[in-house]
Structures are given as structure tokens and as C-alpha cells.
């Protein structure tokens, strides 16, 4: 079998959830003896043509020149290259900027699309962009042979909105057992003396709500990890640096896992939809989790977290000294092993590729 993966910024991960997933899944496919090609943006710092047995194709990405519209050209280049590759499967992660090129997808290749969350709900987009994204969602469904929903909420949405069937296959993570307390020295932290938030700097991740709820209401520091180069990231840094410790982006997972493990509370504000890899990674480290209250997060965490919808609820959680239910960390780890382990996720996806 020959598999191509499009729709990400590339591997190894230097950006977000899709990239993290692709890094693990592509390596798994290569280890299974499957030829796998991942398309990387020309802006990605990794410039080699192979990574852990995975072939890398670098495509021109003018995003630095023209902004987010550059993604459309990047996806076009990837799709045009894929037409020459004779893939058995083209696995598409997301649809935002590739759906307009759907008529160019190779006709004899099985197109499998992970639909991600409800992109048209993202607060950073104006009403015209949101209308386009809603239309793009519809196009992607029509263009795909197989749909993947990474949460039951998205699966139900696709069924109700489009009468579209999909396979529920989430992201994966494995329980982490090794942590390094000396990493805290780098950030001048002590165990159990700080709260942690790791996310892309986007409004729908409720970062500002978390900061406002935390500000002046806790003796513990709030550490925020994520790229501050975005417009929203710059806004947050300029307005809240006096009360929050922003440390920028970090993709060293040994460091991140140790910071998660030694934190008092881990805040997860993602709200748009889907099963988020960073949430699974927090569960893998045994964090006490405070999550935004929405069906997607509740589907993953059930009763094994505290939930918020406003800064006042965060204030109340911090001041009441509430903690998630007893054994919540162990319950979350057990769920990882039974539902979200890499082994389960990878085997399920490969089965879809083999059998559909």
C-alpha cells in the first residue's frame, strides 16, 4: 500500500494537533512496511527528504508573504504532486484550504478525510470566512470516500447535519511514566505551585477567560505555553504579562510532560470541537484537569475533571480549592489505555484504509 498525508504543516511537529498525530501515525505506517509520504510546508524548519522511514515532500507555501491565503497554494501544490504519486490512499487532515481543489484529487485514489472540529465556529473569522468554511465542510464531505470523526460529538454532527456516516477514531496518547523535576528549575518553579495552560493562541481556546478567572484569585502562578506570534498571542502578551507567565512555544515533549505532571491544575480551554491531542497528553501525565464545559471535552473526560464556562466559574474553582474527583487521574489514564492509546488508534485507522 502507498499512502499520502496532506493537510498539515508537516513533521516533525512544530505546530499543533494534526502535526502531532501525523508524526506518530506516519512512523507507525512506515514500521508496518507501508510506503508513506507526508507533505511539508516549505516554511517548516525540517528540510530533509526522509524522517524515520517516512518520505517528506516539501511544497511551496507563501503564507509568510500573503498570510493565511498562502495555505490554499500550499494545498494546491500538495494535491498536484499527489496526482503523480499513484497513492492507494490519500489521507486528508482537515479541509479548510483543500476543498476548493477537490476536483483535482486523483480519481483512482481513496480519499479519507479527518473532518476535525467545526472550523466555521472559530471566533477569529469574520462572517464571510465562516460562510466559506461551512461551504467547504460540505464540499469536503462530498469529495471524500471515507470520513473520520475524531470525537463522538463530531460524528453525531455529521450524521445530523449531512446524513453522512463516519468512523469514530480519535487521536492517541500513551501513559507517561518518566518525569524530570529538574526541568522546573529552568522556569523557576516548584512542584504543585503553579497552574498550566498549553494551547495555540486562538480566541476559541478560551485563554483570555482562563487568564481573567485566574488573575488576582490564586496564590499559584499561571504558566501559559504557546506561540505568541499570532495577532491574538501578541494581544494577550501585551495585556496580561504582568499577571501571567508566558513562555512561548515549546515542542520538547519531555519538558512539556514534566511541566504537566508537576502542575497543580491543568487548564484546557478548547471549545470548537473534536478530541484534542493536548488534552489526551494532559491525561497521560496524570494532571488534575479544569476543562471548558462543552460536549467534546465531557465526552473525553466524563466526571474526571472540573468544568468552567466563564471566568467567574474559574474564580470559584480556584477560591473554593476544589479538585477533580478522587482517582480522576487514574481514571483518565485507564481511559487512555482502553480508548485512546496509539496502538488502538493506529490499528483502527489502518483497518479503515485496508477495508473501505
Phi and psi in degrees as a GROMACS rama.xvg file:
@    title "Ramachandran Plot"
@    xaxis  label "Phi"
@    yaxis  label "Psi"
@TYPE xy
-123.895  124.144  UNK-2
-123.804  134.238  UNK-3
-112.534  144.041  UNK-4
-124.383  119.332  UNK-5
-121.799  168.274  UNK-6
100.361  2.60483  UNK-7
-116.245  169.343  UNK-8
-77.3344  -15.5495  UNK-9
122.037  172.674  UNK-10
-124.423  157.462  UNK-11
-63.7725  160.187  UNK-12
-61.9213  124.607  UNK-13
-133.609  22.6007  UNK-14
-142.881  -64.755  UNK-15
-166.736  -155.295  UNK-16
-64.4318  -46.998  UNK-17
-60.6913  -39.9272  UNK-18
-67.7946  -38.5043  UNK-19
-64.2029  -45.5873  UNK-20
-60.3036  -47.9753  UNK-21
-60.5333  -39.7271  UNK-22
-57.6113  -45.3039  UNK-23
-74.5237  -43.6355  UNK-24
-70.6548  -41.0911  UNK-25
-63.0468  -41.0942  UNK-26
-63.4397  -41.2277  UNK-27
-60.8369  -46.3582  UNK-28
-60.7601  -43.1723  UNK-29
-62.4823  -39.5361  UNK-30
-68.3926  -23.6638  UNK-31
-83.9392  3.54996  UNK-32
84.0094  15.4939  UNK-33
-95.8942  135.803  UNK-34
-73.1288  123.036  UNK-35
-133.02  134.705  UNK-36
-120.09  128.882  UNK-37
-113.368  134.08  UNK-38
-90.8079  126.756  UNK-39
-111.579  141.141  UNK-40
-65.0258  144.314  UNK-41
-63.7566  -15.9232  UNK-42
-82.3313  -9.28736  UNK-43
-69.7652  137.155  UNK-44
-68.1844  -20.9106  UNK-45
-81.5188  119.444  UNK-46
-112.503  1.56216  UNK-47
-75.5153  164.728  UNK-48
-96.368  -4.53222  UNK-49
-142.145  149.787  UNK-50
-146.554  113.601  UNK-51
48.9837  46.0421  UNK-52
83.8577  -1.13033  UNK-53
-99.789  132.816  UNK-54
-79.4105  135.054  UNK-55
-111.271  127.696  UNK-56
-111.037  121.115  UNK-57
-92.528  125.139  UNK-58
-117.536  142.971  UNK-59
-59.4572  131.758  UNK-60
-134.255  105.735  UNK-61
-87.0431  22.8831  UNK-62
-58.0398  -35.6453  UNK-63
-68.1515  -21.3743  UNK-64
-91.6807  -40.2949  UNK-65
-124.299  7.49455  UNK-66
83.9483  -157.395  UNK-67
-62.9038  -20.7354  UNK-68
-61.5654  -22.0511  UNK-69
-60.8116  -24.2386  UNK-70
-64.2979  -30.4113  UNK-71
-64.6842  -40.1172  UNK-72
-70.9627  -37.61  UNK-73
-61.4158  -47.848  UNK-74
-64.6655  -38.0745  UNK-75
-59.7932  -45.3036  UNK-76
-61.1921  -40.427  UNK-77
-65.5652  -43.0448  UNK-78
-67.1988  -40.8462  UNK-79
-63.4204  -39.8189  UNK-80
-65.8173  -40.0244  UNK-81
-62.1634  -28.7396  UNK-82
-63.1989  -23.6741  UNK-83
-92.848  -8.99835  UNK-84
-90.9001  -15.3658  UNK-85
56.78  49.9781  UNK-86
-72.0288  145.425  UNK-87
-77.9164  -36.7406  UNK-88
-134.599  133.484  UNK-89
-113.38  112.19  UNK-90
-97.5044  115.822  UNK-91
-106.633  124.922  UNK-92
-101.915  106.256  UNK-93
83.2397  176.983  UNK-94
-146.314  -2.78562  UNK-95
-50.4709  -53.2044  UNK-96
-109.507  3.03003  UNK-97
-101.703  -19.5112  UNK-98
-64.3779  -29.7321  UNK-99
-70.1425  -16.1704  UNK-100
-101.277  14.3442  UNK-101
-57.1482  -31.3694  UNK-102
-66.4542  -12.8113  UNK-103
-95.8858  -6.66453  UNK-104
-57.1791  140.532  UNK-105
-59.4617  128.908  UNK-106
-70.8658  -29.7587  UNK-107
-94.4416  8.36082  UNK-108
-105.852  137.365  UNK-109
-73.1613  122.787  UNK-110
-98.9179  114.839  UNK-111
-112.1  126.812  UNK-112
-121.301  124.807  UNK-113
-84.0096  115.328  UNK-114
-76.0975  -8.58332  UNK-115
59.1232  -153.305  UNK-116
-89.4189  -164.942  UNK-117
-92.1887  86.4714  UNK-118
-58.225  -32.841  UNK-119
-69.6798  -6.23629  UNK-120
-91.3312  -7.08675  UNK-121
-64.6221  131.792  UNK-122
-66.0796  -23.4482  UNK-123
-72.735  -12.8955  UNK-124
-95.5025  143.901  UNK-125
-79.2102  176.008  UNK-126
-65.0327  -30.0202  UNK-127
-71.8146  -42.1424  UNK-128
-64.9705  -40.2592  UNK-129
-62.0567  -38.9143  UNK-130
-64.6662  -41.0257  UNK-131
-62.6001  -44.2159  UNK-132
-65.0419  -35.8953  UNK-133
-64.5627  -40.5304  UNK-134
-66.9756  -41.1144  UNK-135
-61.363  -36.6629  UNK-136
-58.6897  -44.5974  UNK-137
-64.1204  -43.8839  UNK-138
-59.7303  -44.8466  UNK-139
-60.397  -39.1156  UNK-140
-63.7424  -42.2537  UNK-141
-70.1227  -31.7271  UNK-142
-81.3433  -15.8404  UNK-143
-96.7978  145.97  UNK-144
-83.6801  -32.4785  UNK-145
-139.399  138.077  UNK-146
-111.585  139.499  UNK-147
-113.188  129.391  UNK-148
-109.641  124.949  UNK-149
-89.5979  7.69994  UNK-150
-150.931  157.473  UNK-151
-66.2986  -30.3486  UNK-152
-63.3487  -42.3963  UNK-153
-68.3579  -39.0269  UNK-154
-59.9173  -43.911  UNK-155
-66.5604  -39.4691  UNK-156
-61.6034  -45.5625  UNK-157
-62.1369  -37.5328  UNK-158
-68.1768  -45.7896  UNK-159
-73.777  -39.5645  UNK-160
-80.8276  -36.9491  UNK-161
-126.336  1.62008  UNK-162
53.3363  37.2524  UNK-163
-103.676  130.555  UNK-164
-84.1267  150.404  UNK-165
-151.425  161.647  UNK-166
-95.8255  127.901  UNK-167
-81.7987  107.877  UNK-168
-138.277  111.917  UNK-169
-83.3383  -169.934  UNK-170
-84.2522  173.54  UNK-171
-123.049  162.646  UNK-172
-162.962  152.611  UNK-173
-115.399  146.455  UNK-174
-58.4719  134.296  UNK-175
-97.4172  137.006  UNK-176
-117.435  -18.4915  UNK-177
-113.524  129.539  UNK-178
-136.909  155.766  UNK-179
-125.575  106.536  UNK-180
-67.4793  -24.5237  UNK-181
-66.6519  -19.5303  UNK-182
-62.628  -27.7298  UNK-183
-62.8607  -27.617  UNK-184
-60.8412  -34.4823  UNK-185
-60.3073  -29.5387  UNK-186
-109.103  8.28956  UNK-187
56.6237  49.0097  UNK-188
-120.619  156.888  UNK-189
-117.235  151.21  UNK-190
-56.2797  138.784  UNK-191
62.0573  25.4752  UNK-192
-118.48  7.75844  UNK-193
-147.491  155.825  UNK-194
-108.1  154.742  UNK-195
-132.082  141.947  UNK-196
-136.319  126.345  UNK-197
-125.046  118.612  UNK-198
-166.797  161.249  UNK-199
-70.234  145.415  UNK-200
-80.1382  80.1069  UNK-201
-128.279  142.923  UNK-202
-56.0814  -38.9816  UNK-203
-71.7643  -4.88299  UNK-204
-87.783  5.39871  UNK-205
58.2881  30.7967  UNK-206
-66.2525  -42.9701  UNK-207
-65.4862  -38.9317  UNK-208
-60.3382  -43.7288  UNK-209
-64.0916  -43.7602  UNK-210
-62.4326  -45.8591  UNK-211
-64.7867  -40.0779  UNK-212
-67.5449  -30.1728  UNK-213
-83.6295  -32.3064  UNK-214
-61.3842  129.765  UNK-215
64.0628  14.147  UNK-216
-125.187  4.70799  UNK-217
-147.139  141.988  UNK-218
-76.3232  -11.2542  UNK-219
-94.8356  145.008  UNK-220
-66.1303  150.763  UNK-221
-108.459  117.526  UNK-222
-101.379  124.457  UNK-223
-115.176  122.004  UNK-224
-114.748  124.405  UNK-225
166.938  161.26  UNK-226
-66.4161  123.342  UNK-227
-97.4823  8.52389  UNK-228
-79.7641  -13.6172  UNK-229
-74.8694  163.794  UNK-230
-57.8162  -44.119  UNK-231
-69.5823  -37.3984  UNK-232
-61.4633  -42.0322  UNK-233
-65.7172  -38.6063  UNK-234
-61.3323  -46.7031  UNK-235
-62.0891  -45.7805  UNK-236
-63.937  -37.7216  UNK-237
-74.7663  -24.2837  UNK-238
-101.431  -21.8232  UNK-239
-129.044  9.53929  UNK-240
-64.1562  -21.983  UNK-241
-73.9111  -21.6788  UNK-242
-117.877  -6.50942  UNK-243
-132.18  145.544  UNK-244
-96.4032  106.229  UNK-245
-92.5081  127.499  UNK-246
-116.526  7.11093  UNK-247
75.3111  -167.813  UNK-248
-78.6573  151.505  UNK-249
-154.745  121.727  UNK-250
-114.998  17.7803  UNK-251
-85.472  102.327  UNK-252
-72.6483  -22.7625  UNK-253
-66.1993  -43.738  UNK-254
-64.5644  -47.0918  UNK-255
-61.2856  -43.1854  UNK-256
-63.9153  -38.4818  UNK-257
-67.6396  -40.3153  UNK-258
-64.0572  -38.8946  UNK-259
-61.8122  -49.932  UNK-260
-60.7606  -39.8152  UNK-261
-90.6823  1.99486  UNK-262
-76.4068  157.502  UNK-263
-79.3591  -52.6875  UNK-264
-130.527  143.611  UNK-265
-113.307  121.242  UNK-266
-95.1765  132.164  UNK-267
-127.457  108.175  UNK-268
-103.003  3.69564  UNK-269
-59.9951  136.73  UNK-270
-135.164  -14.5702  UNK-271
-71.9736  -34.9505  UNK-272
145.545  165.549  UNK-273
87.1382  169.74  UNK-274
-90.3945  118.236  UNK-275
-91.4032  128.946  UNK-276
-57.2552  -37.6008  UNK-277
-65.5362  -28.739  UNK-278
-69.0518  -43.8915  UNK-279
-61.5701  -37.8858  UNK-280
-67.2181  -34.6674  UNK-281
-66.7734  -40.5437  UNK-282
-62.5094  -39.2149  UNK-283
-63.5967  -25.2575  UNK-284
-96.1094  2.27972  UNK-285
74.6775  30.7301  UNK-286
-71.5248  151.273  UNK-287
-85.8777  113.315  UNK-288
-104.97  135.745  UNK-289
-116.46  113.48  UNK-290
-118.321  151.256  UNK-291
-62.5325  138.336  UNK-292
-83.3317  98.5062  UNK-293
-149.096  162.411  UNK-294
-59.7815  -30.6147  UNK-295
-68.8128  -47.1718  UNK-296
-68.7314  -38.4135  UNK-297
-66.2432  -33.042  UNK-298
-62.7439  -36.5261  UNK-299
-79.3579  -45.6325  UNK-300
-95.6783  -24.086  UNK-301
54.4239  -125.386  UNK-302
-91.2833  7.31309  UNK-303
-96.9047  39.9212  UNK-304
-162.11  166.395  UNK-305
-98.7098  152.328  UNK-306
-126.452  149.791  UNK-307
-138.186  152.602  UNK-308
-127.1  -7.24434  UNK-309
-149.985  166.535  UNK-310
-66.4874  -30.8423  UNK-311
-63.1235  -40.0057  UNK-312
-66.9657  -34.3734  UNK-313
-65.7911  -44.5439  UNK-314
-54.9846  -45.1732  UNK-315
-66.5818  -39.5373  UNK-316
-62.1263  -45.086  UNK-317
-68.0976  -38.0825  UNK-318
-85.5395  -21.5634  UNK-319
-87.6236  -5.65682  UNK-320
60.1117  29.6403  UNK-321
-67.0433  149.522  UNK-322
-133.153  154.721  UNK-323
-56.7224  161.388  UNK-324
-56.0966  156.496  UNK-325
-56.1267  137.875  UNK-326
69.7004  15.1982  UNK-327
-61.5473  -38.5479  UNK-328
-63.1966  -43.8411  UNK-329
-66.0656  -38.1024  UNK-330
-64.4897  -40.4953  UNK-331
-66.6736  -39.7254  UNK-332
-63.9061  -40.4249  UNK-333
-62.989  -40.1682  UNK-334
-66.4461  -37.2724  UNK-335
-56.4093  -47.2106  UNK-336
-67.1746  -31.8347  UNK-337
-91.8923  -24.1199  UNK-338
-124.938  -40.2489  UNK-339
-114.104  12.9151  UNK-340
-66.3603  149.338  UNK-341
-54.6395  -41.9791  UNK-342
-59.1686  -45.8864  UNK-343
-65.059  -46.9215  UNK-344
-63.9116  -46.7626  UNK-345
-64.4878  -43.3402  UNK-346
-64.4151  -37.4831  UNK-347
-65.5978  -42.6831  UNK-348
-67.3201  -41.7988  UNK-349
-62.5155  -38.7033  UNK-350
-61.6258  -39.555  UNK-351
-64.0431  -42.3184  UNK-352
-63.6154  -38.4732  UNK-353
-73.3421  -36.7015  UNK-354
-106.007  -24.6382  UNK-355
